[in-house]
């Protein structure tokens, strides 16, 4: 018999996402994890003890995250203590991840960052922020000159102290073009090496993000300086991930987020889902097999719950008990093709993230679910056992748990 021709796997999925040509970032995409600062500003989370924060840094580093916001030392003694300990931990463990700290555009906020950096002997990026939108200026009774004065004083002080500086405009997505040009230009002239665009209240649509990021990239280009552009989003309208991808397409080279999307109000961009999408798009090439471990560690440390149906790391993400869906996955497994089984009924390949597809048994299942489950667990799928489990599943109002299936199998399904 002639050999079976090898299947072209790429031809098995027609990808409308790539019609018209693939986008290729001109520079490597960096990620900034805000979980330990912006994330713990959520009203419903716990600020974890320092040892748990250190473990989170290890997992961030394992995922290839480039920078981490380790706190706002201007907030008080505890923040200073934690930032110092975390920065020293990064130094002592020789982690690749680099620390940064938030600060208002005030010398008294920047000064403790400089002091900690000198104490631990490694650079700490100062992320100095100030509101930029007309509504914020009106509420605070600020003039543009007030904003410019704070900007110049804080950025110049940080640069003089030897700190790398990212200049952050809060509420950028509701600020006017001329104000942004004045603020960013002043910060860059004073030595800022990155500028950050913030969708502080989750206002933007993807189209607005692209227009804004291109505008800011134009401001940077006009200065003639080599300055990176960051994007920091919130998910008040549920658009944080798609807005982050739009920002990258428009020219942002570093994007921010928090694990599981924790943060004020509806939260920040979920950095875990950004990582997933960047990998699937081919914009990054990193080992993300510890992603669930990281998210579970954050959930324990901050005392939050991962929803069962949360993408990728939720317990339901790669499980199915529905007959027609499970049947397709089972047939792929029967072919001995894990690649196929991971994609035939899933837009996210579980194996890319250290996980696997799981077949469950419930009221919407077929007998193939039962047979496959028994075989996967090293048990004989005799007709009587299959019928008994199948009948119980059809009478149930939910998926059966493992102990229930084992009890139904009894001694007839010997391991």
Secondary structure by P-SEA (a helix, b strand, c coil): ccccccccccccccccccccbbbbbccbbbbbbccccccccccccccccaaaaaaaaaaaaaacccccccccccccaaaaaaaaaaaaaaaaacccbbbbbbbccccccaaaaaaaaaaacbbbbbbbbbbccaaaaaaacccaaaaaaaaaaaaaaaaaaccbbbbbbcccccccaaaaaaaaaaaaaacccbbbbbcccccccaaaaaaaaaaaaaaaaaaccbbbbbbbbbcccccaaaaaaaaaaacccbbbbcccccccccccccaaaaaaaaaaaccccccccaaaaaaaaaaaaaccccccccccccccccccccaaaaaaaaaaaaacccccccccccccccccccbbbbbbbcccccaaaaaaaaaaacccccaaaaaaaaaaaaaccccccaaaaaaaacccccc
